[in-house]
Amino acid sequence: VTTGTSSTTFSPNGTCTREQIVTFLYRAASLNGTPSYTPKEMNFSDVQDPSKYYYEPILWAYSQDITTGISKTEFDVGNTCIRAMIVTLLKRYDEMR
C-alpha cells in the first residue's frame, strides 16, 4: 500500500497529503487486482496530468464517491490531509466495498 518517502526512509512522523491517502485506499482496493469502475468526468484543475502517481487513484475515488474534492474544480493536491478528512475517506471507502 505504501513504499515510504524514499528508498531508505518511511517518515512515520511525517504528514500525509490528500492524494497520498487516496492513493493508499486505491492500492488497498487493488490488492486483488485493479479495481473496476466507470470513470466519471473529473474537473479538478489540480489533477490534470495522467502521468502523476495520484491521477488514477483520484479518478477512481471520485468515480466511487469516496472523494468530492474541496470544491467542484479543486482536489487540493499537495495539502495535508487532516484526521477528519481521513476518517471521512475511510468511511466512504468502507461503504463502497
Buried (B, 14 or more C-beta within 10 A) or exposed (E): EEEEEEEEEEEEEEEBBBBBBBBBBBBEBBEEEEBEBEEEEBBBEBBEEEEBEBBBBBBBBBBBEBBEBBEEEBBBBEBEBEEEBBEBBBEBBEEBE
